[in-house]
Amino acid sequence: MTATQTQNVDATVAQVNALHEAGADVVRIAVDNEKDALALAEIRRQTSANLSVDLQENYRLAEVVAPHVDKVRYNPGHLYHHERTKPWQEKVRYLAAVAADNDCAMRVGVNCGSVDPDKRNEYPAEDSISPMLDSALDHCRHLDELGFIRYCVSLKDSDPQKVIEVNRRFAESRPDVPLHLGVTEAGMPPDGIIKTRIAFEQLISRGIGDTIRVSLTVSNPRKPEEIAAGRQILADITAGRVRSVVDYGLDTLNIISCPSCSRVENEAFIDLAEQVKEMTRYAADHAITIAVMGCRVNGPGETDDADLGLWCGPKFVNLKKRSETLGQYSYDEILPRLKKELNALIELNKLHSGK
């Protein structure tokens, strides 16, 4: 997945080609607005890579981008952001028609932090898997009814155990549908690679999964490392070089951070993620989850399940304690404020445990 601003054609083409040369079979580009969509025509002319486009929150851009890409990806939860009174089935019918007219495949991309709100409200707040699963199955049924069969599904979470569980359950229900595997917001290497490896080993060894993506928080020049990591994991699984399953992060500090992508509005996010990792080393033995998100699209929702969450805007970092918003801080102010909240949480946990 590219991390450049899509409107910057030269930078985006350079990264697409770098990923392609590193061994990426499909390169995903995000489109947030009309200018991004129009840039795709020139990007397409300058690369031979297979391109997938992420429609983000504006599904109507599909007709602009589809002529220039091989696959269109939409998130069922994001279909509610525009034309809220229109049924999602009607929006999917439009997407399927555009894809068919332009010889495109489609991906139904379900993410833990942006689930169909109607589905989410049907289940207890602690059950994040069932709403994802139901949403994916509903969209598959509707696409089947429309006669559109060139689609795959992805179900992603930052917790590898949840990725294993939701994909296992989906594969039991729809073994005929190709699955794209990934651990979203896996974080920085090596932790992000370890989390991804755990999920891939357990799923692929069971015959579950058709394509993969490794999502790491790395700077733009290092994005090809994601391809290398994915290829190495696949090679190890093929050769039987797998590690025992662990319940990752159960008794230790767990830092999740999203992959750098074109939605990031301030590249200081990547440095901040590294600084958070370094600053929190003293808390390594505490079962606390800290999420560092790089944009306003997934950041607010995907920090809700973290003990402490940071989602980054152009000038400020929003600090949260689970779903509670604690305030906005500059990039220079956020680390001391985060440390204060982390220390308070450690003391509270000690109090509850009687230590």
N, C-alpha and C positions, 0 to 999 in steps of 0.2 A: 504494500500500500504506500502510495507516495505521501510525502510529508511537506512538499512544497506548496506554495499558493498556486492553485491551478491556473489563474490568470497569467502567471509568470511562465510563459510558454517555454522559454529557453531553459529555465531551471527545471521545469516539470519534465520536459523531454529528456534532459540529461539524467534525471533520476529514473525515469521509466527505462531508459536504455541501460543504465547501470544495473538495475534490478533484473532486467531481461538477460543481460550478459552474465549475471551471477547465477542464473539458472531458474528464474521465476517463470513459470509457465503462463501465469495470468497476472497482470498488474492492475490494481484497483486505484482509481482516481476519484476523489470526492468532488461533487459539484454542488455549490451552495446557492448559486444565483445565475442570472442570465449571462453575465460576463464570463463566468467559469464555463458555462455550457458552450458559448460561442468559441472559446479558446480551444475546445476539444477538436474542432475541425483541423486546425493547424497542427496540434499535437499528433493527431492521427496521421497526418502527411509525413511526419518526421520520425515515425517509429514503426517497426514491424511487429512489435509485441502484441499479444492478445490483451485487449483492454476491457476491464470491467468498470462501470461507472456506479458510484454510490450516490443515489438521488437525494440523500439527506432528508430535509423536511418539505421539499417542494416536488411532489410527484409529477406535476405538470411539465417539468423540464424534460421528461422522458422523450417526448417527440422531437426535442431539439438535439438531444445527445445520442439517441439510438442509432442514427445513420453512421456514427463514427466509432461505435464500440461493438464488442462481441457479446457482452453480457450487461444486463441492467440489474442492479441490486436495490431492493427497497426494504425498509424496516416497517413491519406492520404497526408498531407503536407510533411511528412518525406520520402515518397517514391521517392522523387526527389533527395535525397542526394546521392544515388548510381545509377550507370548505367543511367545517365541522359538522354541518347538518347532513352532508351527503353520506350515504352508507359506504362503508369500506369496500363492500362487494363491488359497487359501481366503480370505485377508483381502481381496484384490481382488474376489473374488466377492461378498463382503458389501458392500463399498463400492459396487459397480455396482448391486446390488439396492436399496440405500438411495437412491442417486441416481435410479434409475428410478422408484421409488415416490414420490419427491418432485419429479419433473419437473426435475431438476438436470442440468446438464452436469458434466463432470469434466476436470481437468487432471492429467496425469502430469508432475510437476515434478522433473526430474533435475538435481542440483547437483554441481559438481566436488568439493566437500568432504564430501559425504555420500552416496557411491555405494554401491549394493548390495555388501556385503562379499564375497559369493561371486564376483561379477563382477570386482571389483577384484583378487582374488587370482589370477585367471586370466591376468593380464597383467603385464609388467614394471612396476616402480614408476614409471618415467618416462613410461609411456603412460597418461595420464589420460583420453584421448578414447575409446578403444575400450570400456572398461567402461561409460561413460555411454551410448554408442550401443547396446551390446548390451542393457543394462538397459531402455532406452526401447523397443527393438524387441520384446523379450520381453513387456513389459507391453501393448504394442499388440496383439500376437498373441493374448494371453490375453483381452483385452477383446473382440476380434473374435469369438473362440470363444464368449464369453458372450452375444454378440448385442448388446452395448452399443457404440453407434457415436457417441454424443454426447461425444466427448472430443477434447482437443488435447494437445500435448506441448510441454514447454520443456526446453532443454538449455543450462545456463548455466555460465559460468566467469568469473573475473575478468580473464582474458587475452582481449582481443577477437579475436586470431588463432585461439585455440582455439574460441571461440564460432562464428567463421566456419566453421572446419573441421568441427566436429561437426554443426552444423546443415546444412551442405552435404551431408555424407555421409548424414545422416538423410533429407533431402529426396530424394536419389537412390534410397534404399531404399523410402521410403513417401511418395511425392508426394501421396497421397490424404489424409494426416493433417495437419490444421492445426497450424501452429507458432507458439508464443508466444515472441518474441525478447526477450532482455535480456542485459546484461553485469552479473553479480552482483558486489557489492562494488566498483562502478566507482569510488567515492571521492567526493571533494569537487569542486565546480565550480571552475575550468573543466575540469580534467583528466578528471573523471568523464564529462562531456558529450562530450569529444573521443574517449575510448575507446568510448563507446556509439555515437557517430556513425560511427566506423570500421567497427564490426561491422554496423550497420544499413545503411550505404551499400552494403557489399559483398554483403550477403544480399538486401536488398529489390530492389536493381538486377538481381538474377538471378531475381526472382520468388519468392523464398523468404521466408516470414513472413506471418502473418495478423493478429496483434496484437503490441503492444510494451509494454514498461515501461522507463522510465528510473529507475535506482536511484542516488540521490545521498545523501551524508552531509550532511544539512542539519537544522536545528532544526525542530520541529513547525510553527511558523507559516510556514515556507518550503517545506513539502512541495508546494504547488501549482506550484512552480518546475519540478518533475519533469515535470508535464504540459506546461507551456509549452515546455520543452526538447524533449520528444518530438514535439510538434506542429511545432516549427520544423524539426527534422531531417526529418520527413516532407515538409514543404513544400519544403525545399531539394532533396531527392531528386527530387520530382515536377518541379521546375523545372530539374533538371540542375545544381544548384549543389553539386557534390561535390568533396571533396579527394582528392588522390592517396593510395593506400594506403600506410601506413607500418607498420613493425614496431615497434609502440609499446613504449617502454621498453627496447629492446634495448641501447642504449649509455648510458642515463641512469638516474637514480634513479626508481623506480616505487613510489608509495605507493597501496596499495589499501585501501579501507575500505568496510564494509557500509552499506547504507541504514539510516537510523534507523527502527526498527519497534517493535512492541509487546513484542518479546522483550528489548529493551534494559533492563537492570536498574538502570542508573545513567546519568542523562542527562549526567553529566560525560564520558561517552564521546565525545560530539560535540565538546566543547571540547578533549578530549585529541587527537582526530584533527586538529583545526586546529593545535594546539600542535606535534604531530609534524611536520606539513607545514612549519611555520615554522622549527622547530629544525633540520631536516635540509637546509635550503637549501644549506648549505655543501658538501653531498655530491651536488649535482645532477648532476655529470658522471660519477658512478660507477654502474656497472650493478648496482645492489642493489635488491632488492624488500623493502619493509616493509609488512606487513599489520596493520591495526587493526580488530579485530572487536568487535562490541558485545554479544555474548551467549555463553552456554555451549552453545547448541544447535549453531550452525555454527562457532563460534570455534575449538575445538580442532582439528577436521579441516581447516578452510579456512586455517589458518595454517601447515600442514605444508610447503607448497611455497614459502613465503616465506623469504628469507634471515634476516629477523628478524620475529617475529610477536607481536602483543599481542592478547589477548582479555580482555574486561573483565567482571568480576563486579560484585556490588553494592558491595563495599568494596575489592577488590583487582584489580590488573591482572596477568595471567599473561604472563610474558615467555618467548618461545621462540626458538630458533635452528633453523630448519626443524622437524624433529619432536622435537628435544631441548628439554625443559623446563628453563628457567634459574631459575625461582623466581617467587614472588608478591611484588608491591610495591604500596604504597599509591599512590593517584593523585598524591600529591605527590612520591613517590620515583621514579616510573617514568621520567621524562624523562632525568634524569642517568644512570640505569642503561642506558637505551636508547642514549644518546650514547656511553657507554663501549664498548658492544658494537659500535656502528656504526663507531667509530674503529678498533677492533681488526680489523674486517672489511675496512675500507679498506686498512689496513696489510698485511693478509694478501694481499689482491688485488694490491697493488703488488709485493709480494715474488714472487708467482707470475708476474706479468707482466714482472718484471725492471726495473720503473721505479724 
